[in-house]
Amino acid sequence: MLDKLRQFISDVVSPTAPDELNFDDGGYRLAATALLIHVISLDGEPSDVERRKLHSLLETRFNLDAATASRLIESAMLVEGEAVDLYHFTSVIMRSVNEEGRLRIIEMMWELVFADGNVTEFEENVVWRAADLLAVSSRDRINLKRQVAAQQVETDPAS
């Protein structure tokens, strides 16, 4: 069953961009998406805003069309539901993604944390743990948080 899932993911999201030469067969995308789903699921059912933000991030950051992003989310939801800890995902990412890519994943996590306008300590803790497992320094993690928070203020018309 896992082989079929791996083959499906490989067929759907095989890397093609030159900056992705450090990545494996696309498994890092599934692992990253599972981490992102974990973040938005911490406080219950993901909101529509969080779901739209997840879709948008996957389409823009991974250069996917909407249908492929949807399939990736469906697969990641299955994998995330079976995982017992973050290491399952971060170990795949560590083997496949360079430092810049790992920073982008943490940035994506922060973007989802801020998407609904309500940052919880559980969400912050998951980002902190994932960053630690991805060898992202505390300084970089905090700087990314501040950067995303500042962008959120700039784009939020209620501010």
C-alpha positions as CSV (number, residue, x, y, z in Angstrom):
1,M,0.0,0.0,0.0
2,L,2.8,2.4,0.9
3,D,4.5,1.6,-2.4
4,K,1.3,2.6,-4.3
5,L,1.1,5.8,-2.4
6,R,4.7,6.6,-3.0
7,Q,4.3,5.9,-6.7
8,F,1.1,8.0,-6.9
9,I,2.9,10.9,-5.2
10,S,5.9,10.5,-7.4
11,D,3.7,10.6,-10.5
12,V,1.8,13.6,-9.3
13,V,4.5,15.8,-7.9
14,S,7.8,14.9,-9.4
15,P,10.2,17.8,-9.1
16,T,11.0,19.7,-12.3
17,A,12.3,23.1,-11.2
18,P,16.1,23.5,-11.2
19,D,16.1,24.7,-7.6
20,E,14.6,21.4,-6.6
21,L,17.6,19.3,-7.6
22,N,18.3,18.6,-3.9
23,F,14.9,17.0,-3.5
24,D,13.9,13.4,-3.8
25,D,11.0,12.0,-5.8
26,G,8.5,14.5,-4.3
27,G,8.1,12.8,-0.9
28,Y,9.3,16.0,0.8
29,R,6.2,17.7,-0.6
30,L,3.9,15.0,1.0
31,A,5.9,15.3,4.3
32,A,5.7,19.1,4.2
33,T,2.0,19.1,3.4
34,A,1.4,16.7,6.3
35,L,3.2,19.1,8.7
36,L,1.1,21.9,7.4
37,I,-2.1,19.9,7.9
38,H,-1.0,19.1,11.4
39,V,-0.6,22.8,12.2
40,I,-4.1,23.8,10.9
41,S,-5.7,20.8,12.6
42,L,-4.4,21.5,16.1
43,D,-7.3,23.6,17.2
44,G,-10.0,21.3,15.7
45,E,-11.4,21.3,12.2
46,P,-9.4,23.6,9.9
47,S,-11.3,26.7,9.0
48,D,-12.2,27.7,5.4
49,V,-9.5,30.5,5.7
50,E,-6.9,27.9,6.7
51,R,-7.9,25.5,3.9
52,R,-7.7,28.2,1.3
53,K,-4.4,29.4,2.6
54,L,-3.0,25.8,2.5
55,H,-4.2,25.4,-1.1
56,S,-2.7,28.8,-2.0
57,L,0.7,28.0,-0.4
58,L,1.0,24.6,-2.1
59,E,0.1,26.0,-5.5
60,T,2.5,28.9,-5.3
61,R,5.4,27.4,-3.3
62,F,5.4,24.0,-4.9
63,N,4.3,25.3,-8.3
64,L,1.2,23.0,-8.5
65,D,-2.1,23.4,-10.3
66,A,-5.2,23.3,-8.1
67,A,-6.1,19.7,-8.9
68,T,-2.6,18.5,-8.0
69,A,-2.6,20.5,-4.8
70,S,-5.9,18.9,-3.8
71,R,-4.6,15.4,-4.5
72,L,-1.5,16.2,-2.4
73,I,-3.7,17.5,0.5
74,E,-5.8,14.3,0.4
75,S,-2.8,12.1,0.5
76,A,-1.1,14.1,3.2
77,M,-4.3,14.0,5.3
78,L,-4.1,10.2,5.2
79,V,-0.4,10.1,6.1
80,E,-0.7,12.7,8.8
81,G,-3.5,10.8,10.4
82,E,-1.3,7.7,10.7
83,A,1.8,9.4,12.0
84,V,2.7,9.2,15.7
85,D,5.1,12.2,15.7
86,L,6.6,15.0,13.7
87,Y,9.9,13.1,13.2
88,H,8.2,10.9,10.6
89,F,7.8,13.9,8.4
90,T,10.8,16.0,9.3
91,S,13.2,13.1,8.7
92,V,12.0,12.9,5.1
93,I,12.4,16.6,4.7
94,M,15.9,16.6,6.3
95,R,17.1,14.0,3.8
96,S,15.6,15.8,0.8
97,V,15.5,19.5,1.3
98,N,18.4,22.0,1.6
99,E,18.5,24.7,4.3
100,E,16.7,27.3,2.2
101,G,13.9,24.9,1.5
102,R,13.5,24.0,5.2
103,L,13.3,27.7,6.0
104,R,10.5,28.0,3.4
105,I,8.6,25.2,5.1
106,I,8.8,26.9,8.5
107,E,7.7,30.1,6.9
108,M,4.7,28.3,5.3
109,M,3.9,26.9,8.8
110,W,3.9,30.4,10.2
111,E,1.7,31.6,7.4
112,L,-0.9,29.0,8.3
113,V,-0.6,29.7,12.0
114,F,-1.4,33.4,11.3
115,A,-4.0,32.7,8.6
116,D,-7.0,32.6,11.0
117,G,-5.8,35.5,13.0
118,N,-5.6,33.4,16.2
119,V,-2.2,32.1,17.2
120,T,-2.3,29.5,19.9
121,E,0.5,28.2,22.1
122,F,-0.1,24.8,20.6
123,E,0.5,26.0,17.1
124,E,3.6,27.9,18.2
125,N,4.9,24.8,20.0
126,V,4.5,22.7,16.9
127,V,6.3,25.2,14.7
128,W,9.1,25.3,17.3
129,R,9.4,21.5,17.5
130,A,9.3,21.2,13.7
131,A,11.9,23.9,13.3
132,D,14.2,22.2,15.8
133,L,13.8,18.8,14.0
134,L,14.5,20.6,10.7
135,A,17.7,22.2,12.0
136,V,16.3,25.7,11.7
137,S,17.8,27.9,14.4
138,S,15.7,29.7,17.0
139,R,16.8,33.0,15.5
140,D,15.6,32.1,12.1
141,R,12.3,30.6,13.4
142,I,11.6,33.8,15.4
143,N,12.6,36.0,12.5
144,L,10.3,34.1,10.1
145,K,7.5,34.5,12.7
146,R,8.0,38.2,12.9
147,Q,8.2,38.5,9.1
148,V,5.0,36.6,8.6
149,A,3.2,38.5,11.4
150,A,4.3,41.8,9.8
151,Q,3.0,40.7,6.4
152,Q,-0.3,39.7,8.0
153,V,-0.7,43.2,9.5
154,E,0.1,44.8,6.1
155,T,-2.5,42.7,4.3
156,D,-5.2,42.7,6.9
157,P,-7.6,45.5,6.1
158,A,-8.9,45.5,9.7
159,S,-5.6,46.6,11.1
